[in-house]
Amino acid sequence: MGGASQEDAYQSASNAWVTLMAGFTTVQSPGAANDIPLRDAIAKGKLAGPKILTAVEPAVRARRKTGTPDEIRAFVRKQKQAGADVIKIFASESIRKAEG
């Protein structure tokens, strides 16, 4: 979900329940900071849902040099500190993103 309204929270909790009931015990998000509260609520047993592994924010190569090894390490450390379980790296931009 893109927002943080009550409706978004209810929809996220509902989606987590439906996903669990469909038989998925673990899911991975390629990166959305708003996955963290849902992940934590499920892990604490406050909501029913699958275990969520999130990248918080994906690393995207955006028509420029990706970064030095030190810059990449700093990005990974920043994501880990933000609560990332995994690091997602996109080699190119999504085909869904319009060229601009």
Backbone as XML, in Angstrom:
<?xml version="1.0"?>
<chain id="A" units="angstrom">
  <residue number="1" name="MET">
    <atom name="N" x="0.840" y="-1.177" z="0.000"/>
    <atom name="CA" x="0.000" y="0.000" z="0.000"/>
    <atom name="C" x="0.888" y="1.245" z="0.000"/>
  </residue>
  <residue number="2" name="GLY">
    <atom name="N" x="0.421" y="2.280" z="-0.667"/>
    <atom name="CA" x="1.221" y="3.478" z="-0.786"/>
    <atom name="C" x="1.074" y="4.466" z="0.351"/>
  </residue>
  <residue number="3" name="GLY">
    <atom name="N" x="-0.006" y="4.415" z="1.090"/>
    <atom name="CA" x="-0.240" y="5.419" z="2.112"/>
    <atom name="C" x="-0.163" y="4.866" z="3.510"/>
  </residue>
  <residue number="4" name="ALA">
    <atom name="N" x="-0.609" y="5.688" z="4.453"/>
    <atom name="CA" x="-0.557" y="5.286" z="5.862"/>
    <atom name="C" x="-1.868" y="5.616" z="6.561"/>
  </residue>
  <residue number="5" name="SER">
    <atom name="N" x="-2.964" y="5.697" z="5.816"/>
    <atom name="CA" x="-4.244" y="5.998" z="6.428"/>
    <atom name="C" x="-4.787" y="4.761" z="7.141"/>
  </residue>
  <residue number="6" name="GLN">
    <atom name="N" x="-5.833" y="4.953" z="7.923"/>
    <atom name="CA" x="-6.451" y="3.808" z="8.591"/>
    <atom name="C" x="-6.945" y="2.800" z="7.563"/>
  </residue>
  <residue number="7" name="GLU">
    <atom name="N" x="-7.527" y="3.289" z="6.496"/>
    <atom name="CA" x="-8.023" y="2.383" z="5.447"/>
    <atom name="C" x="-6.877" y="1.552" z="4.858"/>
  </residue>
  <residue number="8" name="ASP">
    <atom name="N" x="-5.719" y="2.205" z="4.630"/>
    <atom name="CA" x="-4.547" y="1.477" z="4.129"/>
    <atom name="C" x="-4.105" y="0.402" z="5.120"/>
  </residue>
  <residue number="9" name="ALA">
    <atom name="N" x="-4.128" y="0.740" z="6.404"/>
    <atom name="CA" x="-3.723" y="-0.216" z="7.432"/>
    <atom name="C" x="-4.675" y="-1.410" z="7.467"/>
  </residue>
  <residue number="10" name="TYR">
    <atom name="N" x="-5.985" y="-1.148" z="7.392"/>
    <atom name="CA" x="-6.963" y="-2.241" z="7.370"/>
    <atom name="C" x="-6.768" y="-3.113" z="6.136"/>
  </residue>
  <residue number="11" name="GLN">
    <atom name="N" x="-6.530" y="-2.479" z="4.998"/>
    <atom name="CA" x="-6.333" y="-3.237" z="3.759"/>
    <atom name="C" x="-5.074" y="-4.088" z="3.840"/>
  </residue>
  <residue number="12" name="SER">
    <atom name="N" x="-3.992" y="-3.544" z="4.404"/>
    <atom name="CA" x="-2.753" y="-4.307" z="4.555"/>
    <atom name="C" x="-2.958" y="-5.509" z="5.474"/>
  </residue>
  <residue number="13" name="ALA">
    <atom name="N" x="-3.660" y="-5.300" z="6.590"/>
    <atom name="CA" x="-3.934" y="-6.411" z="7.518"/>
    <atom name="C" x="-4.795" y="-7.469" z="6.839"/>
  </residue>
  <residue number="14" name="SER">
    <atom name="N" x="-5.784" y="-7.030" z="6.074"/>
    <atom name="CA" x="-6.640" y="-7.965" z="5.347"/>
    <atom name="C" x="-5.840" y="-8.753" z="4.311"/>
  </residue>
  <residue number="15" name="ASN">
    <atom name="N" x="-4.980" y="-8.055" z="3.566"/>
    <atom name="CA" x="-4.145" y="-8.723" z="2.571"/>
    <atom name="C" x="-3.221" y="-9.744" z="3.223"/>
  </residue>
  <residue number="16" name="ALA">
    <atom name="N" x="-2.690" y="-9.410" z="4.394"/>
    <atom name="CA" x="-1.807" y="-10.341" z="5.104"/>
    <atom name="C" x="-2.576" y="-11.609" z="5.480"/>
  </residue>
  <residue number="17" name="TRP">
    <atom name="N" x="-3.782" y="-11.441" z="5.995"/>
    <atom name="CA" x="-4.624" y="-12.587" z="6.377"/>
    <atom name="C" x="-4.947" y="-13.463" z="5.165"/>
  </residue>
  <residue number="18" name="VAL">
    <atom name="N" x="-5.376" y="-12.831" z="4.071"/>
    <atom name="CA" x="-5.734" y="-13.578" z="2.862"/>
    <atom name="C" x="-4.510" y="-14.325" z="2.318"/>
  </residue>
  <residue number="19" name="THR">
    <atom name="N" x="-3.359" y="-13.673" z="2.349"/>
    <atom name="CA" x="-2.129" y="-14.303" z="1.869"/>
    <atom name="C" x="-1.785" y="-15.523" z="2.714"/>
  </residue>
  <residue number="20" name="LEU">
    <atom name="N" x="-1.901" y="-15.392" z="4.032"/>
    <atom name="CA" x="-1.636" y="-16.520" z="4.922"/>
    <atom name="C" x="-2.622" y="-17.659" z="4.658"/>
  </residue>
  <residue number="21" name="MET">
    <atom name="N" x="-3.892" y="-17.330" z="4.511"/>
    <atom name="CA" x="-4.917" y="-18.352" z="4.278"/>
    <atom name="C" x="-4.751" y="-19.029" z="2.909"/>
  </residue>
  <residue number="22" name="ALA">
    <atom name="N" x="-4.073" y="-18.356" z="1.987"/>
    <atom name="CA" x="-3.792" y="-18.949" z="0.680"/>
    <atom name="C" x="-2.617" y="-19.925" z="0.757"/>
  </residue>
  <residue number="23" name="GLY">
    <atom name="N" x="-1.987" y="-20.009" z="1.935"/>
    <atom name="CA" x="-0.914" y="-20.977" z="2.126"/>
    <atom name="C" x="0.490" y="-20.416" z="2.106"/>
  </residue>
  <residue number="24" name="PHE">
    <atom name="N" x="0.619" y="-19.110" z="1.959"/>
    <atom name="CA" x="1.952" y="-18.503" z="1.941"/>
    <atom name="C" x="2.376" y="-18.195" z="3.373"/>
  </residue>
  <residue number="25" name="THR">
    <atom name="N" x="3.481" y="-18.773" z="3.813"/>
    <atom name="CA" x="3.949" y="-18.544" z="5.177"/>
    <atom name="C" x="5.036" y="-17.483" z="5.255"/>
  </residue>
  <residue number="26" name="THR">
    <atom name="N" x="5.651" y="-17.169" z="4.117"/>
    <atom name="CA" x="6.672" y="-16.126" z="4.046"/>
    <atom name="C" x="6.540" y="-15.417" z="2.711"/>
  </residue>
  <residue number="27" name="VAL">
    <atom name="N" x="6.624" y="-14.084" z="2.727"/>
    <atom name="CA" x="6.608" y="-13.291" z="1.499"/>
    <atom name="C" x="7.753" y="-12.294" z="1.552"/>
  </residue>
  <residue number="28" name="GLN">
    <atom name="N" x="8.153" y="-11.811" z="0.373"/>
    <atom name="CA" x="9.226" y="-10.831" z="0.310"/>
    <atom name="C" x="8.738" y="-9.593" z="-0.420"/>
  </residue>
  <residue number="29" name="SER">
    <atom name="N" x="9.014" y="-8.434" z="0.153"/>
    <atom name="CA" x="8.689" y="-7.161" z="-0.465"/>
    <atom name="C" x="9.975" y="-6.565" z="-1.028"/>
  </residue>
  <residue number="30" name="PRO">
    <atom name="N" x="9.966" y="-6.149" z="-2.300"/>
    <atom name="CA" x="11.182" y="-5.578" z="-2.874"/>
    <atom name="C" x="11.518" y="-4.193" z="-2.343"/>
  </residue>
  <residue number="31" name="GLY">
    <atom name="N" x="10.696" y="-3.652" z="-1.473"/>
    <atom name="CA" x="11.063" y="-2.386" z="-0.864"/>
    <atom name="C" x="9.930" y="-1.422" z="-0.690"/>
  </residue>
  <residue number="32" name="ALA">
    <atom name="N" x="9.478" y="-1.302" z="0.528"/>
    <atom name="CA" x="8.471" y="-0.313" z="0.896"/>
    <atom name="C" x="8.586" y="-0.103" z="2.397"/>
  </residue>
  <residue number="33" name="ALA">
    <atom name="N" x="8.938" y="1.106" z="2.795"/>
    <atom name="CA" x="9.137" y="1.389" z="4.219"/>
    <atom name="C" x="7.881" y="1.135" z="5.038"/>
  </residue>
  <residue number="34" name="ASN">
    <atom name="N" x="6.693" y="1.276" z="4.418"/>
    <atom name="CA" x="5.466" y="1.063" z="5.179"/>
    <atom name="C" x="5.163" y="-0.420" z="5.411"/>
  </residue>
  <residue number="35" name="ASP">
    <atom name="N" x="6.024" y="-1.315" z="4.928"/>
    <atom name="CA" x="5.896" y="-2.744" z="5.259"/>
    <atom name="C" x="6.397" y="-3.042" z="6.672"/>
  </residue>
  <residue number="36" name="ILE">
    <atom name="N" x="7.230" y="-2.191" z="7.219"/>
    <atom name="CA" x="7.874" y="-2.463" z="8.505"/>
    <atom name="C" x="6.871" y="-2.591" z="9.651"/>
  </residue>
  <residue number="37" name="PRO">
    <atom name="N" x="5.916" y="-1.658" z="9.834"/>
    <atom name="CA" x="4.962" y="-1.834" z="10.933"/>
    <atom name="C" x="4.115" y="-3.101" z="10.789"/>
  </residue>
  <residue number="38" name="LEU">
    <atom name="N" x="3.717" y="-3.446" z="9.565"/>
    <atom name="CA" x="2.951" y="-4.672" z="9.339"/>
    <atom name="C" x="3.804" y="-5.894" z="9.664"/>
  </residue>
  <residue number="39" name="ARG">
    <atom name="N" x="5.045" y="-5.908" z="9.169"/>
    <atom name="CA" x="5.964" y="-7.012" z="9.455"/>
    <atom name="C" x="6.127" y="-7.199" z="10.956"/>
  </residue>
  <residue number="40" name="ASP">
    <atom name="N" x="6.333" y="-6.093" z="11.672"/>
    <atom name="CA" x="6.561" y="-6.160" z="13.109"/>
    <atom name="C" x="5.317" y="-6.621" z="13.866"/>
  </residue>
  <residue number="41" name="ALA">
    <atom name="N" x="4.126" y="-6.149" z="13.447"/>
    <atom name="CA" x="2.888" y="-6.565" z="14.106"/>
    <atom name="C" x="2.648" y="-8.062" z="13.920"/>
  </residue>
  <residue number="42" name="ILE">
    <atom name="N" x="2.942" y="-8.584" z="12.737"/>
    <atom name="CA" x="2.796" y="-10.021" z="12.487"/>
    <atom name="C" x="3.805" y="-10.796" z="13.321"/>
  </residue>
  <residue number="43" name="ALA">
    <atom name="N" x="5.045" y="-10.326" z="13.360"/>
    <atom name="CA" x="6.094" y="-11.024" z="14.124"/>
    <atom name="C" x="5.782" y="-11.064" z="15.622"/>
  </residue>
  <residue number="44" name="LYS">
    <atom name="N" x="5.112" y="-10.029" z="16.132"/>
    <atom name="CA" x="4.765" y="-9.974" z="17.555"/>
    <atom name="C" x="3.463" y="-10.706" z="17.863"/>
  </residue>
  <residue number="45" name="GLY">
    <atom name="N" x="2.795" y="-11.243" z="16.832"/>
    <atom name="CA" x="1.547" y="-11.963" z="17.034"/>
    <atom name="C" x="0.326" y="-11.075" z="17.191"/>
  </residue>
  <residue number="46" name="LYS">
    <atom name="N" x="0.450" y="-9.789" z="16.860"/>
    <atom name="CA" x="-0.678" y="-8.864" z="16.965"/>
    <atom name="C" x="-1.636" y="-9.002" z="15.786"/>
  </residue>
  <residue number="47" name="LEU">
    <atom name="N" x="-1.116" y="-9.447" z="14.645"/>
    <atom name="CA" x="-1.916" y="-9.681" z="13.446"/>
    <atom name="C" x="-1.530" y="-11.037" z="12.871"/>
  </residue>
  <residue number="48" name="ALA">
    <atom name="N" x="-2.493" y="-11.673" z="12.216"/>
    <atom name="CA" x="-2.201" y="-12.919" z="11.516"/>
    <atom name="C" x="-1.733" y="-12.595" z="10.108"/>
  </residue>
  <residue number="49" name="GLY">
    <atom name="N" x="-0.651" y="-13.213" z="9.701"/>
    <atom name="CA" x="-0.143" y="-13.003" z="8.353"/>
    <atom name="C" x="1.150" y="-13.767" z="8.169"/>
  </residue>
  <residue number="50" name="PRO">
    <atom name="N" x="1.635" y="-13.801" z="6.951"/>
    <atom name="CA" x="2.891" y="-14.498" z="6.685"/>
    <atom name="C" x="4.080" y="-13.683" z="7.189"/>
  </residue>
  <residue number="51" name="LYS">
    <atom name="N" x="5.179" y="-14.344" z="7.405"/>
    <atom name="CA" x="6.415" y="-13.640" z="7.741"/>
    <atom name="C" x="6.761" y="-12.749" z="6.547"/>
  </residue>
  <residue number="52" name="ILE">
    <atom name="N" x="7.085" y="-11.489" z="6.825"/>
    <atom name="CA" x="7.412" y="-10.549" z="5.756"/>
    <atom name="C" x="8.898" y="-10.213" z="5.810"/>
  </residue>
  <residue number="53" name="LEU">
    <atom name="N" x="9.569" y="-10.405" z="4.685"/>
    <atom name="CA" x="10.957" y="-9.977" z="4.516"/>
    <atom name="C" x="10.922" y="-8.764" z="3.608"/>
  </residue>
  <residue number="54" name="THR">
    <atom name="N" x="11.409" y="-7.637" z="4.098"/>
    <atom name="CA" x="11.340" y="-6.410" z="3.305"/>
    <atom name="C" x="12.717" y="-5.813" z="3.056"/>
  </residue>
  <residue number="55" name="ALA">
    <atom name="N" x="12.842" y="-5.188" z="1.905"/>
    <atom name="CA" x="14.081" y="-4.502" z="1.544"/>
    <atom name="C" x="14.037" y="-3.028" z="1.947"/>
  </residue>
  <residue number="56" name="VAL">
    <atom name="N" x="12.947" y="-2.554" z="2.505"/>
    <atom name="CA" x="12.712" y="-1.162" z="2.889"/>
    <atom name="C" x="12.768" y="-0.242" z="1.665"/>
  </residue>
  <residue number="57" name="GLU">
    <atom name="N" x="13.905" y="-0.154" z="1.008"/>
    <atom name="CA" x="14.064" y="0.685" z="-0.187"/>
    <atom name="C" x="14.999" y="-0.047" z="-1.146"/>
  </residue>
  <residue number="58" name="PRO">
    <atom name="N" x="14.580" y="-0.261" z="-2.386"/>
    <atom name="CA" x="15.462" y="-0.972" z="-3.314"/>
    <atom name="C" x="16.580" y="-0.077" z="-3.838"/>
  </residue>
  <residue number="59" name="ALA">
    <atom name="N" x="17.671" y="-0.698" z="-4.223"/>
    <atom name="CA" x="18.757" y="0.010" z="-4.897"/>
    <atom name="C" x="18.463" y="-0.047" z="-6.385"/>
  </residue>
  <residue number="60" name="VAL">
    <atom name="N" x="18.394" y="1.115" z="-7.015"/>
    <atom name="CA" x="18.038" y="1.192" z="-8.430"/>
    <atom name="C" x="19.131" y="1.924" z="-9.182"/>
  </residue>
  <residue number="61" name="ARG">
    <atom name="N" x="19.573" y="1.354" z="-10.276"/>
    <atom name="CA" x="20.525" y="2.037" z="-11.143"/>
    <atom name="C" x="19.709" y="2.981" z="-12.015"/>
  </residue>
  <residue number="62" name="ALA">
    <atom name="N" x="19.897" y="4.252" z="-11.840"/>
    <atom name="CA" x="19.071" y="5.241" z="-12.542"/>
    <atom name="C" x="19.882" y="6.054" z="-13.542"/>
  </residue>
  <residue number="63" name="ARG">
    <atom name="N" x="20.201" y="5.450" z="-14.657"/>
    <atom name="CA" x="20.922" y="6.128" z="-15.753"/>
    <atom name="C" x="22.195" y="6.832" z="-15.295"/>
  </residue>
  <residue number="64" name="ARG">
    <atom name="N" x="22.865" y="6.282" z="-14.344"/>
    <atom name="CA" x="24.107" y="6.886" z="-13.861"/>
    <atom name="C" x="24.971" y="5.782" z="-13.275"/>
  </residue>
  <residue number="65" name="LYS">
    <atom name="N" x="26.154" y="6.151" z="-12.937"/>
    <atom name="CA" x="27.041" y="5.197" z="-12.277"/>
    <atom name="C" x="26.371" y="4.717" z="-10.990"/>
  </residue>
  <residue number="66" name="THR">
    <atom name="N" x="26.374" y="3.431" z="-10.759"/>
    <atom name="CA" x="25.681" y="2.836" z="-9.615"/>
    <atom name="C" x="26.251" y="3.305" z="-8.289"/>
  </residue>
  <residue number="67" name="GLY">
    <atom name="N" x="27.553" y="3.441" z="-8.202"/>
    <atom name="CA" x="28.166" y="3.878" z="-6.960"/>
    <atom name="C" x="29.472" y="3.159" z="-6.704"/>
  </residue>
  <residue number="68" name="THR">
    <atom name="N" x="30.283" y="3.771" z="-5.913"/>
    <atom name="CA" x="31.542" y="3.135" z="-5.540"/>
    <atom name="C" x="31.246" y="2.032" z="-4.537"/>
  </residue>
  <residue number="69" name="PRO">
    <atom name="N" x="32.191" y="1.132" z="-4.324"/>
    <atom name="CA" x="31.971" y="0.106" z="-3.303"/>
    <atom name="C" x="31.632" y="0.705" z="-1.934"/>
  </residue>
  <residue number="70" name="ASP">
    <atom name="N" x="32.278" y="1.803" z="-1.564"/>
    <atom name="CA" x="31.976" y="2.439" z="-0.280"/>
    <atom name="C" x="30.554" y="3.003" z="-0.246"/>
  </residue>
  <residue number="71" name="GLU">
    <atom name="N" x="30.097" y="3.592" z="-1.359"/>
    <atom name="CA" x="28.732" y="4.116" z="-1.434"/>
    <atom name="C" x="27.710" y="2.990" z="-1.342"/>
  </residue>
  <residue number="72" name="ILE">
    <atom name="N" x="27.992" y="1.877" z="-1.987"/>
    <atom name="CA" x="27.081" y="0.732" z="-1.932"/>
    <atom name="C" x="27.036" y="0.165" z="-0.519"/>
  </residue>
  <residue number="73" name="ARG">
    <atom name="N" x="28.193" y="0.032" z="0.122"/>
    <atom name="CA" x="28.220" y="-0.440" z="1.510"/>
    <atom name="C" x="27.441" y="0.498" z="2.424"/>
  </residue>
  <residue number="74" name="ALA">
    <atom name="N" x="27.576" y="1.808" z="2.208"/>
    <atom name="CA" x="26.844" y="2.788" z="3.023"/>
    <atom name="C" x="25.337" y="2.634" z="2.804"/>
  </residue>
  <residue number="75" name="PHE">
    <atom name="N" x="24.920" y="2.396" z="1.570"/>
    <atom name="CA" x="23.506" y="2.186" z="1.281"/>
    <atom name="C" x="22.991" y="0.946" z="2.012"/>
  </residue>
  <residue number="76" name="VAL">
    <atom name="N" x="23.748" y="-0.134" z="1.952"/>
    <atom name="CA" x="23.340" y="-1.381" z="2.619"/>
    <atom name="C" x="23.245" y="-1.160" z="4.126"/>
  </residue>
  <residue number="77" name="ARG">
    <atom name="N" x="24.211" y="-0.488" z="4.698"/>
    <atom name="CA" x="24.168" y="-0.219" z="6.142"/>
    <atom name="C" x="22.957" y="0.638" z="6.512"/>
  </residue>
  <residue number="78" name="LYS">
    <atom name="N" x="22.644" y="1.632" z="5.675"/>
    <atom name="CA" x="21.487" y="2.498" z="5.916"/>
    <atom name="C" x="20.197" y="1.671" z="5.893"/>
  </residue>
  <residue number="79" name="GLN">
    <atom name="N" x="20.091" y="0.761" z="4.935"/>
    <atom name="CA" x="18.890" y="-0.067" z="4.841"/>
    <atom name="C" x="18.776" y="-1.015" z="6.034"/>
  </residue>
  <residue number="80" name="LYS">
    <atom name="N" x="19.882" y="-1.582" z="6.444"/>
    <atom name="CA" x="19.870" y="-2.476" z="7.608"/>
    <atom name="C" x="19.436" y="-1.708" z="8.851"/>
  </residue>
  <residue number="81" name="GLN">
    <atom name="N" x="19.947" y="-0.504" z="9.025"/>
    <atom name="CA" x="19.576" y="0.316" z="10.178"/>
    <atom name="C" x="18.088" y="0.695" z="10.134"/>
  </residue>
  <residue number="82" name="ALA">
    <atom name="N" x="17.533" y="0.833" z="8.926"/>
    <atom name="CA" x="16.121" y="1.161" z="8.760"/>
    <atom name="C" x="15.218" y="-0.051" z="8.987"/>
  </residue>
  <residue number="83" name="GLY">
    <atom name="N" x="15.823" y="-1.242" z="9.127"/>
    <atom name="CA" x="15.042" y="-2.439" z="9.411"/>
    <atom name="C" x="14.944" y="-3.439" z="8.283"/>
  </residue>
  <residue number="84" name="ALA">
    <atom name="N" x="15.750" y="-3.291" z="7.250"/>
    <atom name="CA" x="15.693" y="-4.215" z="6.112"/>
    <atom name="C" x="16.109" y="-5.627" z="6.519"/>
  </residue>
  <residue number="85" name="ASP">
    <atom name="N" x="15.385" y="-6.598" z="5.974"/>
    <atom name="CA" x="15.730" y="-8.010" z="6.150"/>
    <atom name="C" x="16.587" y="-8.498" z="4.993"/>
  </residue>
  <residue number="86" name="VAL">
    <atom name="N" x="16.380" y="-7.904" z="3.820"/>
    <atom name="CA" x="17.091" y="-8.267" z="2.599"/>
    <atom name="C" x="17.437" y="-6.986" z="1.853"/>
  </residue>
  <residue number="87" name="ILE">
    <atom name="N" x="18.345" y="-7.087" z="0.898"/>
    <atom name="CA" x="18.688" y="-5.958" z="0.031"/>
    <atom name="C" x="18.240" y="-6.319" z="-1.373"/>
  </residue>
  <residue number="88" name="LYS">
    <atom name="N" x="17.430" y="-5.466" z="-1.979"/>
    <atom name="CA" x="16.948" y="-5.694" z="-3.334"/>
    <atom name="C" x="17.663" y="-4.741" z="-4.262"/>
  </residue>
  <residue number="89" name="ILE">
    <atom name="N" x="18.272" y="-5.283" z="-5.307"/>
    <atom name="CA" x="19.000" y="-4.479" z="-6.281"/>
    <atom name="C" x="18.329" y="-4.656" z="-7.635"/>
  </residue>
  <residue number="90" name="PHE">
    <atom name="N" x="17.871" y="-3.553" z="-8.223"/>
    <atom name="CA" x="17.330" y="-3.566" z="-9.572"/>
    <atom name="C" x="18.456" y="-3.138" z="-10.509"/>
  </residue>
  <residue number="91" name="ALA">
    <atom name="N" x="18.750" y="-3.946" z="-11.509"/>
    <atom name="CA" x="19.813" y="-3.617" z="-12.456"/>
    <atom name="C" x="19.394" y="-2.499" z="-13.399"/>
  </residue>
  <residue number="92" name="SER">
    <atom name="N" x="18.085" y="-2.323" z="-13.573"/>
    <atom name="CA" x="17.570" y="-1.258" z="-14.426"/>
    <atom name="C" x="16.246" y="-0.790" z="-13.841"/>
  </residue>
  <residue number="93" name="GLU">
    <atom name="N" x="15.723" y="0.290" z="-14.367"/>
    <atom name="CA" x="14.439" y="0.792" z="-13.886"/>
    <atom name="C" x="13.316" y="-0.129" z="-14.331"/>
  </residue>
  <residue number="94" name="SER">
    <atom name="N" x="12.222" y="-0.071" z="-13.647"/>
    <atom name="CA" x="11.057" y="-0.887" z="-13.973"/>
    <atom name="C" x="10.518" y="-0.503" z="-15.346"/>
  </residue>
  <residue number="95" name="ILE">
    <atom name="N" x="10.011" y="-1.509" z="-16.057"/>
    <atom name="CA" x="9.372" y="-1.221" z="-17.356"/>
    <atom name="C" x="8.057" y="-0.494" z="-17.155"/>
  </residue>
  <residue number="96" name="ARG">
    <atom name="N" x="7.555" y="-0.513" z="-15.906"/>
    <atom name="CA" x="6.311" y="0.197" z="-15.604"/>
    <atom name="C" x="6.535" y="1.690" z="-15.430"/>
  </residue>
  <residue number="97" name="LYS">
    <atom name="N" x="7.774" y="2.113" z="-15.236"/>
    <atom name="CA" x="8.081" y="3.526" z="-15.031"/>
    <atom name="C" x="8.230" y="4.216" z="-16.387"/>
  </residue>
  <residue number="98" name="ALA">
    <atom name="N" x="7.510" y="5.293" z="-16.566"/>
    <atom name="CA" x="7.556" y="6.009" z="-17.841"/>
    <atom name="C" x="8.902" y="6.700" z="-18.004"/>
  </residue>
  <residue number="99" name="GLU">
    <atom name="N" x="9.384" y="6.700" z="-19.223"/>
    <atom name="CA" x="10.622" y="7.419" z="-19.531"/>
    <atom name="C" x="10.363" y="8.916" z="-19.422"/>
  </residue>
  <residue number="100" name="GLY">
    <atom name="N" x="11.344" y="9.643" z="-18.898"/>
    <atom name="CA" x="11.086" y="11.061" z="-18.753"/>
    <atom name="C" x="12.216" y="11.917" z="-18.966"/>
  </residue>
</chain>
